[in-house]
Structures are given as C-alpha cells and as structure tokens.
Amino acid sequence: MNQVWVGTVLAVQANFYQVQLDEQEGTPLLCTRRSRLKKIGQRVMVGDRVGVEDPDWLGLRGAIAQVYPRTTELSRPPVANADQLLLVFSVDQPNLDPYQLSRFLVKSESTPLSLCLCLNKSDLVSTEWKEKWCHRLEQWGYVPLFISVVSGHGLAELEQQLAQRVTIVAGPSGVGKSSLINTLIPDAHLRVGKVSGKLQKGRHTTRHVELFKLPSGGLLADTPGFNQPDVDYPPEALGDYFPEVRALMKVDHCQFSDCLHREEPDCAIRGDWERYEHYLMFLQEAIACQEHRDRQADPESTLKRKGQNTYEPKLNTKKYRRPSRRTQQQQLEEWYRDAEI
C-alpha cells in the first residue's frame, strides 16, 4: 500500500500544485493530480488539505491522490479552509471611498468567515480624522484596526489577530496589501505597485491566489485585487449582510416575511441610517442579477441580454438558422428520389 503524506496546497498554476507537507519544512512539492480525481471532477483549491502518495524527495515532486473535506470554501477568491477575511483599505493614496468600502463589507458579510477590517497608511492622516472614521464605522457595526506599514503602527496587534489562522487578504488594488504581506512575511517577495496620480487608483500586481506561512504561525492568502466585488447573492438575503439591519430587526419586525425594505408598509428598516442608500443600490443590482439568472435558466425565454441590464427579443432560432451541408445534401438526395418516382 502506498504511503500517503498530508499537506496543504499553497498555490495553483495551470495543472500543477505547490503542496507543503506537514512533516516536512522547507521547499514545497510540485504536484500533479491523479487521473482518478480528474475523472470524478474533484477540484483542487488553494488551502485544500490533500494526501500525496510516495513523493519524489530528490526531485521535490508528487501526485495528489486525495482531497480531504473542506471546512469552508469560497469561489472568489478560490480558497478552501479559510478562517477569517482580512479586508484591507487605505485611508489615503487612494482615498477611503465609503461606497467602495461598503460594497466590500457586504461581500465579506456574505461569506462564512469572520471579518477583520484593517485601514492602512494611517500615518498619512490626523488623529481627528481617524477618530471621526472610527466613530462612523462603529455606527456601521465595525471596529477598524488602523495600521501603517511604513511606521509599523498596529502591526503587532494585527499579528495577534492572524496567528494560527488561515486568513484571506482582500481589498481593492493599491491599498498596500502586497506591502503588508512583505512586512509580515519578508520571504514572500511580492511585487508592489504604485498608485495612479490622476485616478488615485492602484495598479494590479497580484496575479494568482497563493498562501504564505506566517513566522508566528498561520497562513495568509494573497488574492488578486479587484475594484468592485460581484453582486451574486439573492436580493432577500441582502439585509442580513448589513449589521445595521440585523440590529434593527432585533428590536422590531417587518409586516411581510419577504420584505425587501423598500418602504413597504410597516417595514422596520427605515431610511434613517447612513448606508440605506448603499443598500438600495446593491438591492437593485442583486434584483437585476437574479432576473438575468432566471432568464438564462429558462430555455423558453423570449429575451436575450443586450448590455448590462437591458434585454431584447430573441429571434426564432429554427426559422433563421442556416441548414447544415449534411441537411442540404439529404434534402437534395430526397428531391432526386422523388423526381425519379
């Protein structure tokens, strides 16, 4: 019987996987996936706990023969067995945008992971500015951690938050995620981009998801930066992703169980909280995405998508479809037979 070694997938590129075995320190193995796993459609993700059969220690190669059950799984970023999400934003260069931050927070709330909100570049703003934003975010339901990669402020507290956990680092481009990881893990050597002077937006530097081992224990998953997370949750679930809504629902209840909190009769969620406008905008997007999914799932639909949120009538595919050459040849042969008769 082949001996199986257990390890964690640190990175995935094409059909190759970097696996760090539990009992082996140093260079991870470069592994492929057994054909048996391919046949059953077993996907291997970053963060997966896997079994490697009879590795080649000299060549540092192996083959993944088993993928163990996952505790958590995210599709974007594609990471398995994560414990928490570290959401990184900058307070300046680029400026902290409330709408963008709210969008990331809602996306984070839609995952099963705990959330740690980290505000980088705090050395660039005043104490009064930080106090103002701290109070503002507390009204949203969050306690931010202000840090500075340059001065080192708040990094010790952040390391305690990350110890012995698998953490996904997320946030828009240019906020200092790669610089933060390079500071926490000097051996990571990640590329660091600059912020555009005109647009105040960061340049994308991370190309794929990869796990890095923290010196104090635990793993960090660096993920590609993106400016606007997808709205891929059902409209009726959106309210659960706002701490303000959850707090209001503990005090009162809406008249209708399927209330979307858009000024319905006897709705407990009134528009007197700051992010209510964000909620309505996200709700509109979620409804449009749900309608698009429903149309795609319905083969009898008479509409097709044209643009982001508009649709146009479908043509009768059978009427306007050009017949194939085989069909034309068969029809021609039948015509000749009929003519001979």
DOGUKE-722922 format. One record per residue: x, y, z of N, C-alpha, C in turn. Coordinates in steps of 0.02 Angstrom, whole numbers, plus 50000, padded with zeros to 5 digits. Layout:
<sites>
X; Y; Z; X; Y; Z; X; Y; Z
...
</sites>
This chain:
<sites>
50042; 49940; 50000; 50000; 50000; 50000; 50044; 50062; 50000
50028; 50111; 49957; 50068; 50172; 49952; 50059; 50215; 50014
50114; 50244; 50037; 50111; 50288; 50095; 50086; 50356; 50073
50041; 50384; 50113; 50011; 50449; 50098; 50036; 50501; 50148
50060; 50557; 50120; 50083; 50613; 50161; 50031; 50669; 50156
50015; 50699; 50213; 49963; 50751; 50215; 49996; 50820; 50213
49967; 50864; 50174; 49993; 50932; 50169; 49940; 50982; 50148
49960; 51044; 50138; 49916; 51099; 50119; 49937; 51127; 50052
49889; 51139; 50008; 49903; 51169; 49943; 49915; 51244; 49952
49975; 51267; 49933; 49993; 51337; 49941; 49978; 51378; 49880
49981; 51348; 49821; 49970; 51386; 49759; 49948; 51338; 49704
49911; 51365; 49656; 49887; 51327; 49598; 49902; 51367; 49536
49937; 51335; 49489; 49952; 51365; 49425; 49943; 51312; 49370
49896; 51325; 49325; 49880; 51276; 49272; 49860; 51211; 49305
49894; 51156; 49289; 49879; 51090; 49317; 49931; 51067; 49367
49966; 51115; 49398; 50017; 51099; 49447; 50000; 51133; 49513
50020; 51100; 49568; 50002; 51122; 49635; 50063; 51120; 49680
50074; 51175; 49717; 50126; 51177; 49767; 50097; 51154; 49833
50125; 51100; 49860; 50098; 51070; 49922; 50153; 51070; 49975
50137; 51100; 50032; 50182; 51099; 50090; 50160; 51043; 50136
50201; 50991; 50142; 50185; 50935; 50185; 50192; 50954; 50259
50150; 50925; 50302; 50150; 50942; 50373; 50215; 50922; 50406
50243; 50866; 50387; 50302; 50839; 50421; 50368; 50861; 50388
50364; 50903; 50337; 50423; 50924; 50301; 50426; 51000; 50298
50480; 51030; 50322; 50490; 51101; 50317; 50530; 51117; 50254
50528; 51180; 50233; 50569; 51200; 50176; 50529; 51203; 50112
50560; 51183; 50057; 50531; 51190; 49991; 50470; 51146; 49983
50414; 51173; 49960; 50355; 51131; 49948; 50365; 51087; 49887
50323; 51036; 49881; 50325; 50990; 49824; 50283; 51019; 49766
50307; 51006; 49706; 50269; 51023; 49646; 50231; 50960; 49626
50165; 50963; 49631; 50123; 50903; 49623; 50076; 50909; 49563
50058; 50851; 49538; 50004; 50845; 49489; 49944; 50813; 49524
49890; 50804; 49488; 49830; 50774; 49515; 49819; 50706; 49483
49805; 50655; 49523; 49793; 50588; 49497; 49735; 50589; 49448
49740; 50547; 49397; 49687; 50545; 49345; 49620; 50524; 49375
49622; 50487; 49430; 49560; 50466; 49462; 49521; 50526; 49487
49557; 50576; 49514; 49524; 50637; 49538; 49497; 50677; 49480
49532; 50677; 49423; 49508; 50712; 49364; 49443; 50681; 49339
49439; 50614; 49340; 49380; 50580; 49314; 49318; 50595; 49356
49326; 50601; 49421; 49268; 50615; 49464; 49256; 50690; 49470
49297; 50731; 49436; 49286; 50803; 49437; 49306; 50836; 49502
49353; 50807; 49539; 49375; 50835; 49603; 49422; 50893; 49590
49401; 50952; 49609; 49442; 51012; 49601; 49489; 51019; 49661
49550; 51043; 49647; 49599; 51056; 49700; 49607; 51131; 49705
49596; 51159; 49765; 49598; 51231; 49776; 49655; 51249; 49823
49675; 51312; 49820; 49722; 51338; 49868; 49692; 51332; 49938
49731; 51306; 49985; 49706; 51295; 50053; 49680; 51225; 50066
49672; 51185; 50014; 49648; 51117; 50023; 49697; 51075; 50063
49670; 51032; 50105; 49710; 50981; 50138; 49709; 50919; 50094
49767; 50896; 50074; 49771; 50842; 50024; 49819; 50788; 50048
49811; 50729; 50017; 49855; 50673; 50028; 49899; 50662; 49967
49965; 50659; 49977; 50013; 50649; 49923; 50044; 50580; 49930
50041; 50541; 49876; 50067; 50472; 49878; 50140; 50470; 49856
50182; 50435; 49896; 50251; 50419; 49880; 50287; 50476; 49843
50299; 50532; 49876; 50332; 50588; 49843; 50404; 50573; 49824
50427; 50606; 49772; 50497; 50603; 49750; 50535; 50657; 49787
50571; 50637; 49839; 50604; 50686; 49882; 50662; 50720; 49846
50696; 50686; 49802; 50753; 50716; 49767; 50728; 50767; 49716
50677; 50748; 49678; 50650; 50793; 49628; 50599; 50842; 49654
50580; 50834; 49720; 50529; 50877; 49751; 50465; 50878; 49711
50442; 50818; 49693; 50380; 50810; 49655; 50335; 50758; 49687
50272; 50761; 49669; 50225; 50713; 49697; 50160; 50714; 49658
50112; 50674; 49681; 50046; 50670; 49649; 49993; 50670; 49704
49945; 50715; 49696; 49889; 50720; 49744; 49841; 50663; 49730
49831; 50621; 49781; 49787; 50563; 49773; 49721; 50572; 49810
49717; 50621; 49854; 49656; 50629; 49894; 49648; 50702; 49915
49587; 50726; 49915; 49570; 50792; 49940; 49522; 50783; 49999
49542; 50807; 50057; 49502; 50797; 50117; 49445; 50848; 50121
49392; 50832; 50159; 49334; 50876; 50163; 49354; 50947; 50186
49319; 50997; 50158; 49334; 51067; 50173; 49288; 51093; 50228
49316; 51136; 50269; 49275; 51169; 50320; 49240; 51231; 50291
49274; 51266; 50247; 49245; 51323; 50212; 49269; 51322; 50140
49232; 51356; 50096; 49251; 51358; 50025; 49224; 51423; 49994
49267; 51460; 49963; 49249; 51520; 49927; 49264; 51512; 49853
49221; 51540; 49811; 49233; 51537; 49739; 49274; 51596; 49714
49265; 51654; 49746; 49306; 51712; 49728; 49323; 51751; 49791
49386; 51749; 49812; 49441; 51711; 49782; 49434; 51636; 49796
49461; 51593; 49751; 49455; 51521; 49761; 49502; 51495; 49815
49477; 51493; 49877; 49517; 51471; 49934; 49474; 51425; 49977
49505; 51372; 50001; 49470; 51324; 50044; 49499; 51327; 50115
49457; 51309; 50164; 49477; 51300; 50234; 49504; 51364; 50266
49480; 51423; 50243; 49500; 51486; 50274; 49459; 51498; 50337
49488; 51535; 50385; 49455; 51550; 50448; 49427; 51621; 50450
49464; 51668; 50421; 49443; 51738; 50426; 49463; 51776; 50364
49432; 51834; 50356; 49446; 51878; 50300; 49475; 51943; 50326
49535; 51961; 50301; 49567; 52024; 50319; 49554; 52073; 50263
49508; 52120; 50275; 49490; 52169; 50225; 49534; 52231; 50234
49576; 52245; 50185; 49624; 52300; 50190; 49603; 52357; 50145
49598; 52416; 50174; 49586; 52478; 50138; 49638; 52529; 50160
49648; 52581; 50120; 49693; 52635; 50139; 49653; 52697; 50155
49679; 52736; 50202; 49644; 52798; 50222; 49663; 52856; 50176
49717; 52847; 50138; 49739; 52898; 50091; 49784; 52866; 50039
49784; 52895; 49979; 49826; 52871; 49923; 49817; 52796; 49909
49760; 52773; 49886; 49699; 52811; 49868; 49655; 52827; 49928
49612; 52876; 49920; 49568; 52897; 49974; 49518; 52842; 49991
49494; 52844; 50053; 49445; 52795; 50076; 49376; 52814; 50049
49349; 52773; 50006; 49284; 52786; 49974; 49230; 52747; 50012
49181; 52780; 50042; 49129; 52746; 50082; 49090; 52695; 50042
49072; 52712; 49979; 49033; 52665; 49939; 49072; 52602; 49923
49135; 52610; 49903; 49177; 52551; 49888; 49188; 52509; 49950
49201; 52542; 50006; 49210; 52505; 50069; 49147; 52467; 50087
49089; 52500; 50080; 49026; 52467; 50096; 49015; 52406; 50051
49033; 52412; 49988; 49025; 52356; 49942; 49068; 52296; 49962
49130; 52309; 49982; 49173; 52255; 50005; 49149; 52225; 50070
49123; 52267; 50114; 49098; 52242; 50178; 49038; 52196; 50167
48993; 52215; 50123; 48935; 52173; 50109; 48957; 52106; 50079
49005; 52108; 50033; 49031; 52046; 50004; 49063; 52003; 50057
49100; 52034; 50103; 49131; 51997; 50157; 49079; 51965; 50203
49025; 52002; 50217; 48972; 51975; 50260; 48937; 51916; 50228
48939; 51911; 50162; 48905; 51856; 50129; 48944; 51790; 50133
49005; 51792; 50159; 49046; 51732; 50167; 49037; 51704; 50238
49056; 51641; 50249; 49051; 51613; 50316; 49110; 51630; 50361
49154; 51675; 50339; 49216; 51690; 50375; 49206; 51749; 50422
49245; 51750; 50476; 49246; 51809; 50519; 49284; 51865; 50484
49271; 51926; 50504; 49297; 51984; 50468; 49341; 52026; 50513
49399; 52047; 50486; 49443; 52094; 50518; 49454; 52152; 50470
49431; 52212; 50488; 49437; 52271; 50446; 49501; 52309; 50464
49546; 52316; 50416; 49611; 52347; 50428; 49618; 52408; 50383
49634; 52466; 50412; 49643; 52528; 50375; 49716; 52547; 50375
49748; 52542; 50317; 49819; 52553; 50309; 49835; 52626; 50295
49899; 52643; 50299; 49926; 52711; 50285; 49898; 52762; 50335
49889; 52741; 50397; 49861; 52786; 50447; 49910; 52841; 50466
49974; 52835; 50446; 50022; 52888; 50460; 50011; 52950; 50417
49968; 52944; 50366; 49956; 52999; 50320; 49898; 53044; 50341
49861; 53026; 50394; 49803; 53065; 50415; 49811; 53085; 50488
49770; 53133; 50509; 49774; 53158; 50577; 49736; 53114; 50626
49748; 53126; 50690; 49712; 53089; 50742; 49638; 53104; 50740
49620; 53167; 50727; 49549; 53187; 50723; 49515; 53149; 50666
49549; 53141; 50609; 49520; 53105; 50552; 49506; 53033; 50571
49554; 53001; 50604; 49545; 52931; 50624; 49489; 52923; 50675
49483; 52970; 50721; 49429; 52967; 50771; 49361; 52975; 50737
49357; 53019; 50687; 49295; 53029; 50651; 49274; 52966; 50614
49321; 52935; 50579; 49305; 52875; 50542; 49292; 52816; 50588
49327; 52813; 50643; 49315; 52759; 50691; 49244; 52762; 50718
49221; 52822; 50736; 49151; 52830; 50759; 49102; 52813; 50703
49118; 52833; 50641; 49074; 52821; 50585; 49067; 52746; 50572
49122; 52710; 50574; 49120; 52638; 50561; 49087; 52600; 50618
49092; 52626; 50679; 49056; 52594; 50735; 48981; 52598; 50724
48957; 52653; 50693; 48886; 52658; 50676; 48867; 52607; 50623
48914; 52589; 50581; 48903; 52537; 50531; 48903; 52467; 50562
48935; 52461; 50620; 48939; 52396; 50654; 49009; 52364; 50652
49061; 52405; 50640; 49128; 52378; 50634; 49177; 52418; 50677
49228; 52383; 50702; 49283; 52415; 50739; 49346; 52408; 50698
49370; 52462; 50667; 49427; 52457; 50622; 49493; 52454; 50661
49543; 52425; 50628; 49610; 52423; 50655; 49654; 52467; 50610
49678; 52523; 50638; 49721; 52569; 50599; 49793; 52545; 50603
49824; 52538; 50544; 49894; 52516; 50541; 49932; 52561; 50493
49998; 52554; 50495; 50042; 52587; 50447; 50101; 52541; 50434
50109; 52519; 50372; 50165; 52477; 50354; 50230; 52516; 50359
50227; 52582; 50346; 50287; 52624; 50348; 50312; 52633; 50419
50268; 52652; 50465; 50288; 52665; 50534; 50285; 52604; 50579
50248; 52552; 50557; 50241; 52492; 50598; 50185; 52496; 50648
50147; 52551; 50648; 50093; 52559; 50696; 50038; 52506; 50685
50018; 52473; 50739; 49963; 52425; 50737; 49981; 52356; 50710
50043; 52345; 50688; 50061; 52281; 50658; 50065; 52225; 50711
50087; 52242; 50772; 50091; 52192; 50825; 50021; 52165; 50842
49972; 52210; 50846; 49903; 52189; 50860; 49876; 52148; 50802
49893; 52167; 50741; 49870; 52129; 50683; 49900; 52059; 50682
49963; 52052; 50700; 49995; 51986; 50701; 49960; 51939; 50751
49938; 51966; 50807; 49900; 51926; 50855; 49834; 51903; 50825
49803; 51946; 50785; 49740; 51928; 50753; 49749; 51874; 50701
49808; 51870; 50670; 49820; 51823; 50616; 49850; 51757; 50640
49876; 51755; 50700; 49913; 51696; 50724; 49869; 51634; 50724
49898; 51579; 50698; 49867; 51513; 50699; 49801; 51510; 50661
49792; 51554; 50612; 49731; 51554; 50572; 49749; 51557; 50498
49703; 51534; 50457; 49709; 51541; 50384; 49668; 51602; 50364
49702; 51654; 50341; 49671; 51718; 50329; 49675; 51737; 50255
49620; 51760; 50228; 49618; 51785; 50159; 49625; 51860; 50160
49676; 51886; 50127; 49686; 51958; 50121; 49649; 51983; 50060
49604; 52030; 50069; 49564; 52056; 50014; 49560; 52132; 50018
49539; 52162; 49963; 49533; 52234; 49961; 49549; 52260; 49891
49534; 52322; 49877; 49548; 52350; 49811; 49623; 52356; 49798
49641; 52368; 49736; 49711; 52375; 49717; 49740; 52440; 49743
49803; 52438; 49760; 49839; 52499; 49780; 49834; 52518; 49853
49802; 52478; 49895; 49794; 52497; 49966; 49851; 52471; 50009
49897; 52433; 49979; 49955; 52410; 50016; 49952; 52338; 50040
49912; 52296; 50008; 49908; 52226; 50029; 49975; 52190; 50020
50006; 52198; 49962; 50070; 52164; 49949; 50124; 52191; 49996
50125; 52256; 50008; 50174; 52285; 50054; 50163; 52259; 50125
50100; 52250; 50145; 50085; 52223; 50211; 50110; 52152; 50218
50098; 52111; 50167; 50120; 52041; 50169; 50196; 52038; 50169
50229; 52080; 50130; 50302; 52080; 50130; 50331; 52100; 50198
50295; 52143; 50235; 50317; 52163; 50301; 50307; 52107; 50352
50249; 52074; 50348; 50234; 52019; 50395; 50275; 51957; 50378
50287; 51946; 50313; 50323; 51886; 50290; 50378; 51909; 50242
50437; 51925; 50266; 50490; 51951; 50223; 50509; 51905; 50166
50499; 51839; 50173; 50517; 51792; 50120; 50466; 51791; 50063
50411; 51827; 50069; 50359; 51825; 50017; 50383; 51857; 49952
50417; 51915; 49957; 50444; 51950; 49899; 50391; 51964; 49846
50335; 51993; 49867; 50281; 52009; 49820; 50297; 52074; 49784
50273; 52078; 49721; 50280; 52140; 49683; 50234; 52193; 49713
50259; 52255; 49715; 50221; 52311; 49743; 50210; 52361; 49688
50147; 52380; 49677; 50129; 52429; 49626; 50123; 52499; 49655
50118; 52548; 49611; 50109; 52617; 49631; 50037; 52639; 49616
50017; 52693; 49651; 49951; 52720; 49642; 49953; 52772; 49586
49903; 52769; 49541; 49898; 52817; 49486; 49888; 52887; 49514
49927; 52935; 49489; 49922; 53003; 49514; 49857; 53037; 49494
49831; 53023; 49435; 49771; 53056; 49410; 49708; 53024; 49439
49704; 52959; 49435; 49642; 52925; 49455; 49642; 52904; 49528
49700; 52907; 49562; 49705; 52885; 49631; 49681; 52813; 49639
49700; 52771; 49590; 49683; 52700; 49593; 49747; 52659; 49590
49745; 52602; 49623; 49804; 52560; 49624; 49810; 52517; 49562
49872; 52498; 49547; 49884; 52453; 49491; 49885; 52382; 49516
49856; 52338; 49476; 49851; 52268; 49494; 49920; 52235; 49491
49942; 52204; 49547; 50007; 52171; 49549; 50001; 52096; 49562
49953; 52075; 49602; 49944; 52004; 49616; 49907; 51970; 49560
49935; 51914; 49533; 49906; 51880; 49476; 49868; 51817; 49494
49884; 51786; 49550; 49850; 51724; 49568; 49848; 51718; 49644
49806; 51672; 49669; 49799; 51662; 49740; 49857; 51618; 49765
49886; 51638; 49821; 49942; 51600; 49848; 49943; 51607; 49924
49959; 51552; 49959; 49964; 51552; 50032; 50036; 51562; 50054
50045; 51603; 50106; 50112; 51615; 50134; 50109; 51599; 50209
50163; 51569; 50233; 50166; 51548; 50303; 50191; 51606; 50346
50154; 51621; 50399; 50173; 51674; 50445; 50226; 51649; 50494
50275; 51690; 50512; 50326; 51668; 50560; 50297; 51648; 50628
50243; 51681; 50648; 50211; 51666; 50712; 50160; 51610; 50708
50153; 51578; 50650; 50103; 51526; 50640; 50042; 51552; 50604
50013; 51510; 50563; 49956; 51531; 50522; 49976; 51542; 50451
49927; 51553; 50408; 49938; 51563; 50336; 49900; 51624; 50312
49930; 51659; 50265; 49899; 51716; 50232; 49887; 51700; 50159
49827; 51714; 50134; 49811; 51703; 50064; 49809; 51770; 50030
49858; 51783; 49987; 49857; 51844; 49946; 49813; 51832; 49886
49768; 51879; 49872; 49720; 51870; 49817; 49726; 51927; 49768
49710; 51916; 49705; 49712; 51971; 49656; 49665; 52027; 49675
49689; 52088; 49667; 49648; 52146; 49684; 49594; 52158; 49632
49536; 52180; 49654; 49482; 52199; 49608; 49444; 52256; 49639
49418; 52301; 49596; 49389; 52363; 49621; 49317; 52356; 49643
49279; 52311; 49611; 49208; 52305; 49628; 49190; 52231; 49633
49177; 52206; 49694; 49156; 52135; 49701; 49089; 52123; 49667
49079; 52061; 49646; 49017; 52042; 49612; 48958; 52042; 49661
48900; 52058; 49635; 48838; 52054; 49674; 48804; 51989; 49655
48822; 51935; 49687; 48798; 51869; 49668; 48757; 51836; 49723
48724; 51876; 49765; 48684; 51849; 49819; 48610; 51864; 49805
48564; 51824; 49832; 48493; 51836; 49819; 48470; 51901; 49852
48423; 51937; 49821; 48401; 52001; 49849; 48373; 51996; 49920
48337; 51941; 49935; 48307; 51935; 50001; 48358; 51925; 50056
48420; 51906; 50038; 48472; 51895; 50088; 48514; 51957; 50102
48506; 52009; 50062; 48549; 52067; 50067; 48546; 52100; 50136
48488; 52105; 50165; 48482; 52137; 50230; 48523; 52104; 50284
48532; 52039; 50280; 48572; 52003; 50330; 48646; 52022; 50327
48668; 52053; 50273; 48738; 52071; 50265; 48753; 52142; 50289
48703; 52175; 50318; 48712; 52241; 50347; 48702; 52235; 50423
48753; 52248; 50464; 48744; 52245; 50537; 48690; 52292; 50562
48681; 52349; 50527; 48629; 52396; 50548; 48560; 52365; 50542
48549; 52327; 50488; 48484; 52294; 50478; 48473; 52240; 50530
48526; 52202; 50543; 48520; 52149; 50594; 48503; 52178; 50663
48532; 52236; 50678; 48518; 52267; 50743; 48446; 52293; 50746
48422; 52322; 50692; 48353; 52347; 50690; 48303; 52290; 50694
48318; 52234; 50662; 48272; 52178; 50662; 48266; 52144; 50730
48316; 52155; 50773; 48311; 52128; 50841; 48261; 52167; 50883
48250; 52230; 50864; 48204; 52273; 50902; 48134; 52269; 50875
48126; 52264; 50808; 48061; 52265; 50777; 48060; 52215; 50719
48001; 52201; 50691; 47994; 52155; 50636; 47951; 52188; 50581
47965; 52167; 50519; 47926; 52192; 50463; 47859; 52155; 50459
47810; 52187; 50428; 47744; 52156; 50420; 47746; 52095; 50375
47788; 52098; 50322; 47791; 52043; 50274; 47858; 52006; 50282
47854; 51941; 50279; 47914; 51900; 50288; 47963; 51907; 50230
47938; 51924; 50170; 47982; 51933; 50112; 47996; 52007; 50098
47993; 52048; 50149; 48003; 52120; 50141; 48074; 52135; 50118
48081; 52176; 50067; 48147; 52196; 50041; 48168; 52265; 50068
48129; 52293; 50113; 48146; 52356; 50147; 48152; 52414; 50098
48102; 52418; 50054; 48099; 52474; 50007; 48035; 52514; 50020
48026; 52535; 50081; 47968; 52575; 50101; 47903; 52534; 50095
47906; 52469; 50107; 47845; 52429; 50111; 47806; 52448; 50174
47741; 52433; 50175; 47701; 52450; 50235; 47728; 52415; 50297
47731; 52454; 50351; 47753; 52428; 50417; 47821; 52394; 50412
47867; 52424; 50375; 47935; 52399; 50370; 47975; 52425; 50429
48012; 52381; 50462; 48051; 52400; 50521; 48116; 52435; 50503
48136; 52430; 50441; 48200; 52459; 50419; 48186; 52525; 50385
48193; 52579; 50420; 48180; 52645; 50393; 48244; 52674; 50364
48237; 52725; 50323; 48295; 52754; 50289; 48331; 52806; 50329
48337; 52799; 50396; 48370; 52849; 50437; 48439; 52826; 50460
48469; 52780; 50423; 48537; 52758; 50438; 48580; 52770; 50376
48644; 52784; 50388; 48687; 52811; 50335; 48690; 52768; 50273
48696; 52703; 50281; 48708; 52660; 50223; 48643; 52635; 50189
48587; 52665; 50206; 48524; 52644; 50175; 48526; 52656; 50099
48557; 52710; 50078; 48563; 52723; 50006; 48606; 52669; 49972
48660; 52648; 50006; 48700; 52594; 49979; 48659; 52530; 49974
48619; 52517; 50025; 48577; 52457; 50025; 48531; 52456; 49964
48498; 52512; 49949; 48452; 52515; 49893; 48489; 52504; 49826
48550; 52531; 49820; 48588; 52523; 49758; 48609; 52450; 49750
48632; 52419; 49804; 48652; 52348; 49800; 48591; 52304; 49786
48534; 52323; 49816; 48473; 52284; 49805; 48452; 52286; 49732
48457; 52344; 49701; 48440; 52349; 49630; 48485; 52305; 49587
48549; 52304; 49603; 48596; 52261; 49566; 48579; 52187; 49578
48565; 52169; 49640; 48550; 52099; 49656; 48487; 52076; 49620
48436; 52119; 49616; 48375; 52101; 49580; 48388; 52092; 49506
48428; 52136; 49476; 48445; 52130; 49405; 48484; 52066; 49392
48531; 52049; 49436; 48570; 51987; 49427; 48525; 51926; 49434
48477; 51929; 49482; 48431; 51872; 49491; 48387; 51863; 49430
48362; 51918; 49401; 48321; 51914; 49341; 48362; 51886; 49283
48425; 51906; 49278; 48468; 51880; 49224; 48478; 51805; 49232
48490; 51782; 49294; 48499; 51710; 49305; 48436; 51672; 49289
48378; 51700; 49306; 48315; 51666; 49292; 48304; 51660; 49216
48321; 51712; 49179; 48312; 51709; 49106; 48360; 51658; 49075
48421; 51654; 49101; 48468; 51605; 49075; 48446; 51534; 49089
48414; 51524; 49148; 48392; 51457; 49166; 48329; 51436; 49130
48294; 51483; 49099; 48231; 51468; 49064; 48244; 51462; 48989
48245; 51401; 48962; 48258; 51394; 48890; 48202; 51421; 48846
48143; 51432; 48875; 48087; 51458; 48836; 48083; 51534; 48838
48133; 51565; 48869; 48131; 51638; 48873; 48135; 51669; 48804
48097; 51722; 48793; 48095; 51756; 48728; 48140; 51817; 48726
48181; 51827; 48779; 48225; 51884; 48782; 48298; 51862; 48786
48342; 51903; 48761; 48414; 51892; 48768; 48446; 51956; 48794
48504; 51948; 48826; 48536; 52006; 48857; 48569; 52050; 48805
48561; 52116; 48814; 48594; 52165; 48771; 48618; 52221; 48817
48682; 52223; 48832; 48709; 52270; 48880; 48707; 52242; 48950
48717; 52285; 49000; 48721; 52261; 49068; 48654; 52242; 49098
48605; 52285; 49090; 48540; 52273; 49122; 48481; 52279; 49074
48493; 52273; 49009; 48440; 52279; 48959; 48436; 52215; 48919
48377; 52202; 48892; 48364; 52140; 48854; 48326; 52158; 48790
48331; 52114; 48740; 48295; 52123; 48678; 48265; 52056; 48658
48212; 52056; 48616; 48180; 51993; 48597; 48227; 51947; 48558
48221; 51883; 48572; 48259; 51833; 48534; 48228; 51820; 48466
48268; 51805; 48416; 48242; 51783; 48352; 48223; 51709; 48355
48178; 51690; 48313; 48159; 51619; 48309; 48218; 51581; 48280
48252; 51543; 48324; 48314; 51510; 48302; 48302; 51460; 48247
48247; 51423; 48249; 48234; 51373; 48197; 48218; 51406; 48130
48186; 51463; 48133; 48166; 51497; 48071; 48226; 51528; 48036
48272; 51557; 48075; 48327; 51594; 48045; 48393; 51554; 48045
48393; 51494; 48070; 48454; 51455; 48071; 48470; 51429; 48000
48532; 51436; 47979; 48552; 51411; 47914; 48562; 51336; 47917
48531; 51297; 47871; 48538; 51224; 47874; 48609; 51203; 47860
48630; 51148; 47890; 48698; 51123; 47880; 48705; 51091; 47810
48767; 51081; 47789; 48779; 51049; 47724; 48752; 50978; 47722
48757; 50943; 47778; 48731; 50875; 47781; 48656; 50875; 47770
48621; 50922; 47801; 48549; 50926; 47793; 48531; 50944; 47721
48569; 50991; 47692; 48557; 51009; 47622; 48568; 50950; 47575
48620; 50909; 47588; 48634; 50851; 47545; 48578; 50800; 47551
48554; 50788; 47613; 48499; 50741; 47622; 48436; 50765; 47587
48422; 50830; 47593; 48363; 50856; 47558; 48370; 50850; 47482
48431; 50860; 47456; 48442; 50855; 47385; 48433; 50783; 47361
48459; 50734; 47400; 48450; 50664; 47382; 48377; 50645; 47382
48339; 50668; 47433; 48267; 50653; 47435; 48231; 50685; 47375
48253; 50743; 47354; 48222; 50776; 47296; 48234; 50736; 47233
48296; 50708; 47223; 48311; 50667; 47166; 48269; 50603; 47165
48262; 50572; 47226; 48222; 50510; 47229; 48149; 50524; 47210
48122; 50579; 47236; 48054; 50597; 47219; 48046; 50612; 47144
48098; 50641; 47114; 48094; 50657; 47042; 48095; 50593; 47000
48134; 50543; 47022; 48137; 50480; 46985; 48071; 50443; 46989
48038; 50449; 47045; 47974; 50414; 47053; 47921; 50447; 47009
</sites>
